[in-house]
Amino acid sequence: MPIYQSSILLAPGLVIRKIEGLLRKFIWEGGKGNEKKLHLVRWDKIQKPRDEGGIQVRSLTIQNQALGANLLWQMITGKESWSKAVLRKKYFPGTRKRCLDTQPPLRNGSPLYKLCRKALDPFKRNLYWIPGNGKTIKVWEDSILGETPIGLRMEVNNIKHWLMDKGATSLWDLSAWENNN
């Protein structure tokens, strides 16, 4: 039940600490009625994957953010629904593929918006485009195949301004040039 709740709400820190406290108590003390025992393994070791010697207990904070990132991913790629349309219209303006480009407003909103806002920065840091035909990719701002955006590289700054003066703003614009241009 807490997983479902955290997939649509930003879990409060107090709730996360209480649930993780219950997990720790169960793992180290064996459940209800047992006395306190010596902790033989650090919590970060327990959270590691099995192949690294842990038992793969997930961090609830990170899991909550991952579920928020899933909402963002569904908002830009999944099947259209009224809830996604409302989120985009109210908090993430722009076209469906570009709705995460602008920073959303710093205001209180629905619990769903708060979860999306918390997950937005890590999500955008790890989001990159695979060019395809190049029509929707912005050459200067987008991370292409995980590389630093071209516009942020210092060595191409003069070229960027020259090309923008020529009207080349997308990968498609550049690929459509003739050899003499």
Backbone hydrogen bonds, N-H to C=O, Kabsch-Sander energy under -0.5 kcal/mol:
donor,donor_aa,acceptor,acceptor_aa,energy
5,Q,1,M,-2.2
6,S,2,P,-2.5
7,S,3,I,-0.8
7,S,4,Y,-1.0
8,I,4,Y,-0.5
8,I,5,Q,-1.2
9,L,5,Q,-1.4
11,A,9,L,-0.7
16,I,12,P,-2.1
17,R,13,G,-2.6
18,K,14,L,-2.2
19,I,15,V,-2.5
20,E,16,I,-2.8
21,G,17,R,-2.1
22,L,18,K,-2.1
23,L,19,I,-2.3
24,R,20,E,-2.7
25,K,21,G,-2.5
26,F,22,L,-2.4
27,I,23,L,-2.6
28,W,24,R,-2.9
29,E,25,K,-2.5
30,G,26,F,-1.5
31,G,25,K,-0.7
34,N,31,G,-1.0
40,L,38,L,-0.8
46,I,42,R,-1.6
47,Q,43,W,-1.7
48,K,45,K,-0.8
52,E,49,P,-1.4
53,G,50,R,-1.8
54,G,49,P,-2.2
55,I,46,I,-1.8
56,Q,48,K,-2.4
57,V,46,I,-1.3
58,R,56,Q,-0.6
63,Q,59,S,-2.3
64,N,60,L,-2.2
65,Q,61,T,-2.0
66,A,62,I,-2.5
67,L,63,Q,-2.1
68,G,64,N,-1.6
69,A,65,Q,-2.4
70,N,66,A,-2.0
71,L,67,L,-1.5
72,L,68,G,-1.9
73,W,69,A,-2.6
74,Q,70,N,-2.6
75,M,71,L,-1.9
76,I,72,L,-1.5
77,T,73,W,-1.9
78,G,73,W,-0.5
78,G,74,Q,-1.1
85,A,81,S,-2.1
86,V,82,W,-2.4
87,L,83,S,-2.2
88,R,84,K,-2.5
89,K,85,A,-2.5
90,K,86,V,-2.7
91,Y,87,L,-2.7
92,F,87,L,-1.5
99,C,95,T,-0.7
99,C,96,R,-0.6
101,D,98,R,-1.6
107,R,105,P,-1.5
114,K,110,S,-2.1
115,L,111,P,-1.9
116,C,112,L,-2.2
117,R,113,Y,-2.9
118,K,114,K,-2.0
119,A,115,L,-1.7
120,L,116,C,-0.9
121,D,117,R,-0.6
123,F,119,A,-1.8
124,K,120,L,-2.9
125,R,121,D,-2.2
126,N,122,P,-1.2
127,L,124,K,-1.0
129,W,143,S,-2.6
134,G,131,P,-2.0
139,V,137,I,-0.7
139,V,169,T,-1.1
142,D,138,K,-2.2
144,I,142,D,-0.6
145,L,129,W,-2.5
145,L,143,S,-0.6
147,E,144,I,-1.7
150,I,139,V,-0.8
151,G,140,W,-1.3
152,L,149,P,-1.5
153,R,150,I,-1.4
156,V,153,R,-1.0
157,N,154,M,-1.3
160,K,156,V,-2.6
161,H,157,N,-1.8
162,W,158,N,-2.0
163,L,159,I,-2.8
164,M,160,K,-2.6
165,D,161,H,-1.9
166,K,162,W,-1.0
167,G,164,M,-1.0
168,A,163,L,-2.4
169,T,167,G,-1.0
171,L,134,G,-0.6
171,L,137,I,-1.3
172,W,134,G,-1.6
174,L,170,S,-1.5
175,S,171,L,-2.1
176,A,172,W,-1.6
177,W,174,L,-1.0
181,N,178,E,-1.3
